[in-house]
Amino acid sequence: MKIRHYCCLVVYLICFSSVDAKTTFKDAYAALKAKDYDHAIRIATNKLENAVGDDIGECYYIIGYSYKQKNNMSEAIRYYLKARNHYQNPKKLARINANIGTRLTSLDLPKQALFYYRDVIAHAGKDSKALYYAYYNQASAYKKMQQIDSASHNIIQAETYAKAAGDDIFLLTIYNLTGLIYFEAGDYPHAFEMFQ
């Protein structure tokens, strides 16, 4: 009899704790959508007390994203790094690495950003969108570092994956960066061709 009650209690706690986790994340994302970043930070911080596994990473991601939206890049990176340490899901790892790389690039730290873009590629698997964004971001970082050959190689990879995915809109962004790379290399005819 006691075992039956114990089992029922365990099932009850599991069911309601997962519902609570989903509700908490739903509330946090609703706060993000409403641009109430302080409230999203409070919700995610409170959720951290009971979170486990990828939920810990998700809490830190929400906090980091909130700081990014508040234009506090150092805090955003700090929390994104914490999220990175708790994610086991490869797709979430790719997402967080892309965010860290982008924030580092925005702080004019392209060399440091490359590590995270490479990690996106390592964890992206067959996610072609993550791949072409990562190659595009690497090309952009190499361009900032004046490493035109590496930038060219990466932009070609980005174009290949974007074409395979059929993302014609992002291809325009890729062609723009390709034009800038050609321009910096002094290949003006190809640069103007890309801009057309």
Disulfide bonds with the S-S distance in Angstrom:
none
